Amino acid sequence: MCRHLAYVGPPIPLSRLLFEPPHSLSHQSWAPRDMRGGGTINADGFGVGWHTADGPVRYRRAGPLWSDPDLPALARSVRSGGALAAVRSATVGMPVTPFAAAPFNEGPWFFSHNGVVAGWPASVEKAAAALPLNDLLTLDAPTDSALLWALVRDQLRRGSGLFEAVAGTVASVAASAPGSRLNLLLTDGTTVVASTVGHALSVLADEHSVLVSSEPLDADPSWRPVPDGTILVAEPGSLKQIPLSDSQPARA
Ligand code: GLN
């Protein structure tokens, strides 16, 4: 169900993420290796967001990534040092529109969700009700992923860091909707924060760059799987894996 990736490092053409590697995001859209929880291909939309000197740019479509005739040339010609891209396998009952495809975006933040909120939407009614009404009326789409983004964004707007926004949202949704699959991915172009709850995730990192992806893009032996139940905080030269159980301040 859905595949996503985020990159931070020296500027590279987007095609190095989307098309060129043997198991690029495009390849993962029709031949994913580790789908869990239903779904076989990721053909219900895609999106890519990247940082530029003029600010963040996003491109989303409702169809399969592999069938966009213009994207390969576009991706070869656009270089960025910060990007997040996703391909979507819509959860049954959720609409297929470009607005339901990740990345969701505000300011420097790009966000994606791989998974499903169990018991949607009743299970998260209380969490949703705590959001400003305007946030609910302007959700990108009536999907679990768009609501998760609204919850993360609400914390970011209140000044939380990326780690706090992801860890806080995962903890509250996992508590109110047990059994949910909550692989969230968030970047501001400098740091990548990701959670693993029920889906695969791997990371390839060194002093200069970080690449986080649902599935490794190639056979490089430096790819490392991220264990389930983790919040990953990654920057070039710094990789932290915090068990979800340790990510919340202890309550008396
Ligand atoms: N539930 C989300 C949606 O329908 C994400 C689906 C997924 O991870 N496949 O958009």
Boltz pocket constraint, residues with backbone or C-beta under 6 A from the ligand:
constraints:
  - pocket:
      binder: B
      contacts: [[A, 1], [A, 2], [A, 3], [A, 39], [A, 87], [A, 88], [A, 89], [A, 90], [A, 91], [A, 94], [A, 100], [A, 113], [A, 114], [A, 115], [A, 116], [A, 117], [A, 143], [A, 144], [A, 145]]
      max_distance: 6.0
